[in-house]
Amino acid sequence: MKQILKISYHQFKIVALIALAIFLIIEAFRQCDFNIFFTAAEDIALGENLYTKIYQGWLHYYYSPFFAVLLHPFTYLPEYVVTLLWLILNVYFFYRIWEILSDWLEIKMLPVFTQRLLFWLSVIACVQGIRDNLHYHQITIMMVYLGLQGMEWILKNKEWQGGALIALGINIKIMPIIIFPYLIYRGYWKGAVSATIFWIALLFVPAIFIGWEYNTFLLGEWWNGINPSQKENTLDFSRAGFASLVTALFHSQKGETRPIFLTQFSQETVIFITNGLRLFVVVFTLYFLRTMPFQKAKSNLHRLWEMGYLFLVTPFLFPHQQNYAYFYIYPAAVYLIYFFYKKIKTHGHLGELPKRDKIFLFVLGISYLMMSAELFLGEFRTFYIDIRLMTWAAILVLIVYSMCPPVSENTNEA
């Protein structure tokens, strides 16, 4: 019989890192979203209006003046070099996200094989989101990292540093603001104050370099672009999120409809439904908090359940969401993987799980196939976008997630 080729985990890691390096080197040649950040960083030195200028023929810059100022020193380097550094930085951010989440779950207390298994399951679970963020040179991985690292520092009594990181995320791309009310609700007062002070300060830091008048002008233009009440943000023709889903279901533009179009509603009705769904998500958050205000979470596991929910619903709440925004699901995915690992360990075998848990795993499997459809069957990409497949998949995850609260709270209080 032929001898079966066996490789050690160390050898596997070397092969994986080489493959990753080749992937990043190739991807850095592509002109994607980082090119928009890079070009905007050049334009801010020229006094351009970053928010009305069209990039790459049809795209807009939706990030803060501070982010453009922050990137400007790097514009003196070749764009390819900076893009490659950006991709490498995102890989580091992903690694740190896993480290933070695994610390909260005390995964390092588990056998080494189990640690590796849970890590690779988390990678597989969110492979589409990871790939999309690297492929399109996006910023979502950094946003998740800033939120989690900021929260981690606050829990370790580094409130000012943690609040500053969360403020940085809010300033660059407003979406991490969803963490701010959580800080208040859970009574992390120093963290909330720090986030507020640093957020306000970062709004005006660019004035030191570009002048007060120009910075104030850019802040106004930025707000016009992200203001939820703007028509462009209520009738949302992007690819994901509640606004996009409701628009695809109930609005046609110049006779053009999506395959899931049901009937024509007025703009006011579309806005009402969209905001109603957003309000439902906000109110539903109280279900996840489960305790009275100003009390800390019961345990690290319970805290991860709460934080996973906040990140999971983030793409639902904001306009202009694309499929890569669903990397926000990663903390929730890690929680669910750990949750069902503990369930299987308790019952001894996957086949011994209660029928309810088997149904949940089946639904999660369906949602995974939906989320990863573009990776597996990319030729139908336009159809997936038109039916808002990623949003439907995230809704399924949210339903299951809401029914899987922590059942064993053996982790230590932070």
ROLO-410774 format. One record per residue: residue in one letter; x, y, z of N, C-alpha, C in turn. Coordinates in steps of 0.02 Angstrom, whole numbers, plus 50000, padded with zeros to 5 digits. Atoms other than C-alpha are relative to their C-alpha. Example, Ala and Ser with C-alpha at 12.3 -4.5 7.8 and 13.67 -1.06 7.14 Angstrom:
A500454994150000506154977550390500455006050000S499584994149997506844994750357499615005550037
END
This chain:
M500424994050000500005000050000500445006350000K499634993850002500565017549965499985003350069Q499964996549936501145027150117499625006549997I500404993949998499935040850165500445005950020L499604994149985500745058050161499705003650060K500224996549941500645066250330500435006250010I499634994049985501125083950373499815002450070S500144997549933501265091850544499615006649995Y500374993750000500225106850596500475005849986H499504994950013501815117250593500125000749925Q499914999950073502095112450411499395002849965F500624997450028500275116050373499985007650006K500004992749990500455133550447500485003549951I499534997050047501985136950340499705000349930V500325000250066501055131650182499445005249997A500554995249999499545142050234500255007249997L499724993250001500615157550266500305001749933I499734998750067501505155750099499435001449951A500584998950043499825154150011499685006850013L500284993549983499175169350105500435005649973A499544994850024500725179550060499925000849924I500094999650073500515175249875499335003349983F500664997150010498665179649885500025007650010L499984992849986499025196649963500425003849948I499574996850051500415200749840499625001049935I500394999550062499255197149694499425004950009E500584995749988497755205949771500195007450003A499784993149994498765221749803500065003549933F499974996950066498895224549616499335002749977R500674998050021497015226749602499845007150024Q500224993349981496255244249605499304999450029C500645000849965494875242949735499895005750048D500234994649957494205252649882500585003850033F499454996349970495895256749957500255005549953N499824994750048496245266449797499595006350012I500424994249984494775277649846500285003650062F499724996949939495515280450020500655003749982F499354997350018497235283549944499925006449959T500104994150043496605295749811499695005750040A500304994849958495525305049938500535003150045A499464997349959497075306850047500445004749960E499644995350043497945315049899499585006349988D500444994450018496425325949859499915004950058I500114995549943496265332850036500555005350004A499454995150001497955341350014499905005149945L500134995650056497275349349854499385004350011G500594996149985495725356649937499374997749964E500575002650037494515345349842499414998650047N500585002449964492745341349896499984992349993L499945007250003493005322949938499344996549991Y500655003449995491145319449951499555001149938T500364999450064490555325349780500414997449942K499575002650052492045319249681499844992649987I500135006950019491775302949587500674996449993Y499395004150003493105289549610499884993749960Q500035006050041493445275349489499384999949956G500554999650048492045281549377499305000450028W500695000049974490555279349493499954999550076L500015001049928491055277649676500135006550039H499924994249957491045290049820500424998250062Y499635000749938492115292649975499515001550057Y500494999349946491045289950131500335000450070Y499645000249937492375291250266500175007150023S499914993449969492935305450379500585003849970P499414996150019494115319750338500624997850039F499435002349959495205313250481500354994049968F499715006050031495455296550391500425002049940A499614997750058496035305650234500655003450022V499404996749973497235316350336500484994850028L499595005349971497855300850427500394996249947L499685003850053498255292250263500475004349957H499634995750046499025307450178500764998850000P499285001250002500835304250234500204993949959F499845006050037500745287250151499955001049924T500074998850072500325295049982500675001749967Y499344998850028502175298949962500374993549983L499745006650018502495280249945499614997449939P500375003050056502015269749792499344997050024E500665002449978500175265249800500004992550010Y499995007349992500535246749777500294998150067V499685001649936501675246449928499525001450058V500464998249947500395255350037499404995250001T500565004850004499005243949975500194993350030L499775006449972500025228450017500065000550076L499954999049928500395235450190499305000050032W500694999849976498525238750212499714993050006L500265006849999498095220750170500344995950056I499645003549946499435214050288499735002350068L500274997349938498765225550424499324996950016N500655003149990497025218350398500054992850023V499885006849976497695200750419500185000150075Y499834999349929498465206350584499395001650042F500614998349964496825214250637499564993950011F500405006049994495925197950602500284995450054Y499675004249949497195188350706499855002750070R500134997049935496955200650850499274999150021I500715001149985495055199050838499914993050029W500055006949975495215180150860500314999550070E499675000349934496425182551006499555002950054I500444996849950495215194251096499414995550016L500585004349990493715182951070500184993550035S499805006349968494665167251119500195001250073D499874998349930495245176051279499345000450039W500644999449967493445180251322499694993150014L500285006749993492965161951296500474995250037E499495004249967494535155451383500144993849959I499875005650045494845144551231500694997150011K499325002549988496685143251278500034995050057M500045005149948496135132451424499814993249971L500215006250032495525119351300500604996549970P499465003650033496605105851220500235003649936V499734996550058497745112351081499624998249937F500375002150060496835102150948499335003649996T500654996649998495175109751002500075007449983Q499874992950016495895127350997500085001049925R499884999450072496495124650819499364998649960L500625001750034494855116650768499515005850001L500474994449994493805131050834500225005949958F499754994550040494935143750750499844999049926W500115001250071494825135650579499274999549982L500724999850012492965133050597499755007249994S500204992950004492805151750628500215003149933V499764997550065493835155350472499544997649944I500445002950051492765143550367499315003250003A500674997249992491155150750439499945006949969C500024993250027491625168450382500475000949941V499514999650054492735164350234499795005049946Q500234995250050491645174650116500145007150022G499884993249975491755190150225500735001750004I499274998949996493625188150254500275001149930R499754999450070493955185450069499785006549968D500264993950031492845199950016500375006250025N499654994149973493695212250133500715000549975L499334999850028495415207350071499985001249925H500054999550073494865206049890499835007149978Y500214993250017494045223249890500385005350041H499584995449961495345231050008499575004250048Q500494996349960493955235750129500245001250071I499834997449935493925242750304499634996550058T500435003049950492685231550395500394996350055I499615003749951493985220450480500295004850051M499724995049954494805235950554499465002850046M500544997449959493115242350617499834995150056V500155005149949492755225950708500574999850051Y499435000149954494515226050780499995005950048L500004994049957494395243950845499474999550054G500535000749950492745240150930500174994950054L499855005249952493305223951011500625001750043Q499404998349962495045229951059499855005750049G500204994649955494285245851131499634997350060M500385003049946493065235551233500454995950046E499535004049961494455223751289500415004450047W499614995549957495485238351354499585003050055I500444997349948493995245751445499894994950055L500095005349950493705228951531500624999150043K499385000749963495535229051584500225006650033N499884993749965495365246351663500455004849962K499664995150043496185255251517499465004049963E500604996950028494625265751492500165005449949W499854994550046495455280651409500274997449934Q499745002950062496415270151283499444996449961G500555003650033494895259151248499495004749969G500474995150028493735273951226500285003549939A499674996850057495005281951109499964995649938L500045004550058495015266550997499304999749971I500695000050024493125265850989499845006649965A500104993550031493105284550950500335000349932L499665000250065494355281650811499584996449948G500445003650046493205268750733499395004149980I500594995950015491685280150748500185005849954N499804994350042492655294650672500144998049929I499835002250068493285284750523499384997949962K500615002550032491655275950484499484999150055I500454998849944490165280050593499724993750032M500345006049977489565261950614500184997650070P499865002349931490505257750776499655004050055I500374996149950489415270850862499504995750038I500485004449968488265256350904500264997550067I499715002349936489485251851045499905005250055F500044994749951489275268751130499424999350049P500545000949951487525266051204500094993850043Y499865005949960488115248851261500455001750059L499564997849945489495257051363499595003450055I500414996549951488205268051447499544995150036Y500475004749970486955254051476500344995550051R499635004549956488285243051556500415003850053G499694996249947488955257251662500755000949994Y499294998750011490675259151583500085007549988W500054992750006490645277751619500645003149973K499374997150024492485281651595500114998449926G499945001850070492485272251430499565004249956A500464996050039490955281751370500235007349996V499754993250000491685298551422500625000649955S499405000050042493345294251340499824999849926A500215000550070492485289151178499715006649975T500304993650019491505305451177500525005449989I499484994850005493005316651209500444998949939F499555001350056494125308151083499645000549933W500384999450062492745307350952499955007349979I500054992850016492455326050962500685002849979A499334997550016494325329450962500224998049930L499785002450066494625318750808499635003349943L500374996350052493285328150713500385006349979F499704993550013494315343950727500764999849994V499275000750009496105337250724500225001949929P499784998250068496165338950533500085007549989A499954992750008495925357850553500715002550012I499314998049988497715358650616500404999949935F499615001150061498325352950445499675003149938I500344997650061496975358650322499625006550012G500354993849985496245373850409499304998850026W500655000749968494665376450510499435000349950E500554999150047493565382350367499914993949955Y500045005750046493995368150248499774993750038N500205005849961493815355050386499265000350017T500714999249985492125362050438499574998649938F500365001350062491565361750257499964992549986L499985007250013492105343550237499564996150049L500435003349952491225338450397499265000649981G500694999050023489605345850331499844995749940E500105004250059489815336850164499974992650019W500005007049977490205320550254499324998350031W500655001249969488625322050358499454999449948N500505000550053487595325150202500014993249966G499945006550033488255308850131499774994250042I500185005649957487885298050283499355001250039N500624998349964486325306750351499454995049982P500515005050016484995292950366499375002849969S500614997150026483615305150319500065002049926Q499914998350070484365308750148499664994949955K500355004550046483385301450002500454994349976E499535005050024484945292349942500114994550051N499895004949947485025283450110499374996550021T500635003349983483185278950125499784995649942L500085004350059482905272849948500694997449982D499325002450000484455262249959500084994649947F499915004850055485025253449801500674996350006S499395003949990486585245649878499804992650006R500095007250007486745226949903499784996550064A500155003349938486375223550086499715004950050G500294995849948485505229850242499245000549993F500734999450001483685233250288499765004949948A500224994950049483565249050182500034997249930S499925002950067484195239750029499474994749988L500495005350007483045224950060499305002849990V500674997150006481475235550084499935003549933T500024996750066481905245849929499914994949945A500065005250052482105229949825499314996950000L500665003149995480445223249889499435004649978F500584995650006479365238749875500125006449959H499894993950040480125251349755500324998249933S499695000750066480485251649570500205006949976Q499744993650025481515265249489500014999749924K500054999650073481085269749310499824993249970G500235006450026480225253049289500474994150013E499525005449986481745243149346499854997050068T500155003549938481355230049479500484994350011R499615005949982482255216249570499564993849998P500415006250001481695197949563499554999250060I500415000849940481005199549740499495005750007F500474994449997479975215149699499284997450008L500695002249986478205213249770499495004949974T500474994950022477275229549742500315006850013Q499724993349994477595248149727499705003750059F500204995749945477525258449887500305006949989S499734993250003477785277049905500665000350038Q499364999149966479465283549963499895000550075E500134999249928478685288350130499874993350033T500155006649971478045270550157500634995850005V499375003649999479735263150112500425002350059I499624997349944480565274750237499704997750067F500345002249938479265270250370500164992850016I499855007149989479545251550348500734999050020T499295000649985481435253350347500165002350071N499874997449933481465263950504499654995750054G500345004649954480205252150585500424993950015L499565005849991481375237450557500615001950043R499434997749959482825247550627499805000850073L500234999149931481805252150780499894993350034F500095006749971481345233850806500674997150023V499345002649982483195229150807500255003550063V499784996249941483565242950933499644997550063V500395002349942482155237451049500184992850017F499845007049989482605219151026500674999250036T499365000149965484325223351094499904998850075L500135000949928483555223851269499924992750018Y500065007249989483195205251250500684997050013F499335002749993485055202051237500345002550063L499684997349941485535213051382499754996650064R500295004449949484355203751499500035002650071T499934997649931484825213851654499835007450002M500154993049992484435230851724500595004349978P499464995650022485435245951664500535000950054F499424998249958487145250251736500274994250040Q499705005949971487555232451784500454996749948K499545003350046489025223251708499704993449977A500235006450027488725207751602500154994550051K499945005449951488525191651701500674996449995S499375003650009490095183851627500305002049933N499684998750065491315184851482499594997049943L500405003250051490225172651386499385004049984H500594995950011488685183251412500185006549964R499774993850033489665198751361500134998849926L499885001550070490215190351200499344999249963W500665000750031488405185751165499715006949984E500264993250012487925204051183500395003649945M499594996650050489385210751082499904996849931G500125003350063489095197650948499355002449968Y500644997350026487305203850931500095007049972L499904993150023487855222050916500345000149932F499665000250065489055217850775499574996849947L500435003450048487825206050692499485004549969V500544995750026486465219250675500265006549970T499734993750026487635233450627499855001149926P500154998750071487445230850437499265001049986F500724998950009485545230650459499825007350009L500214993449976485515248050534500245005749957F499694994550035486585258250416499904999349924P500085000350073486365262950232500664998549965H499425001050044487565259550088500414993850019Q499645006049980487995242050148500114995349941Q499835004950051488875229650035500114993350034N499955006849972489115210950058500594999350048Y499425000749957490835213150135499875002550071A500164997649932490015222050283499814994350046Y500215005549958489445205050343500574996350033F499485002449955491145201550415499835002050072Y500244998249933490295210250562499694994050036I500315005949970489515193250591500514995750037Y499485004549974491185185750644499964998850076P500065001449928491025188350834499414995550017A500585004349989489285180550828500154992949977A499825006750024489975166050725500444996350049V499565003149950491345162850853499594997850060Y500435001949944490045162950991499614993749984L500425005850018488925150550898500424993749994I499565005950005490385138950859500164997350070Y499855002049931490865138751043499374997250034F500645002149970489035137051096499844992849982F500185006850021488745121450992500564995050014Y499465004449977490465114351034499854997650071K500165001849931489945114851218499394995450002K500605004150003488245107451174500184992849981I499805006650024489035092951078500414996450053K499585003049947490305089951216499574997650057T500445001949945488915089551346499614993649984H500425005750020487865077051247500414994149975G499575005550019489365066751193500094998949926H499975001250072488995066551006499515004549965L500454995750040488225077150869499314997049993G500645003450009486875064150843499564999950061E500385000149937486365065351026499705006850017L500284993349986485915083851016499244999849997P500734999550004484105088351050499785002349929K500264998450066483015090550895500045007549987R499984992750007482935109350927500685002449977D499324997950018484825111150916500194997649929K499875002550067484905100450759499675004549948I500344995450046483635111950677500405006549995F499594993950001484685127050727500624999149957L499405001350040486245119150651499824999549926F500215000550070485285115250492499885007049971V500144993150023484685133350478500655003849991L499354996750006486455139650510500374997449938G499695002850060487075127850375499725003149936I500324996850057485815134950252500245007249993S499784993050002486305152750298500725000449977Y499305000050021488145148350275500054999049924L500005001150073487815141650099499765006249964M500254993850030486835157550061500545005450001M499494994849994488215168850125500614998549957S499405002050037489565159050033499854998349928A500205002150067488605156449872500435003249946E499594996650050489615169449778500694996949994L499345003250000491225160649828499984993249964F500065006750030490585143549772499745000249929L500314999550066489535148749621499975007349979G499944992850012490145165949574499675002549937E500294997750064489375166149400499305002750009F500674997449987487685169949479500015006050046R499904994549952488355184849576499465005449995T500514994750009487145197549501499334997850029F500635002549973485665186549547500005000150076Y499954999949927486275184649727499905007050027I500064993049980486405203549739499275002349992D500684997750014484695206449661499494997450050I500485002749952483805195049784500215001450072R499754998249933484815202049931500144993750042L499895006549969485405184449973500385000750066M499604999249940486685190250102499585002650058T500424997249947485385200150199499524994750027W500435005449978484175185450204500394995050043A499595004649962485585174250265500155002750069A499854996949936486045186550403499385000050045I500625000349961484215187050458499914993150031L500045006849973484245168050478500484999250059V499515000549946485825169350583499745003750062L500264996149943485015182750691499454996250036I500545003849968483485171750722500284994550044V499705005349961484545157050778500395002850058Y499574996949948485735168150876499585002150060S500434997549947484295175550975499744994450044M500255005849964483795157951029500554995950033C499435003849972485525152751089500365004150053P499664996349947485875162451249500494995550037P499525004149963487315156851359499654995350048V500315004949956486845140851448500484997950055S499505001749949488465138451544500455005950008E499634993949988489315153151622500594998650047N499435002049959490955146051684500595004649993T499454995350007492035160151623500005004950058N499934995449944492675172651749499765006949982E500184993150010492035190051770500605004049980A499454995650020493075203251685500065005650050
END
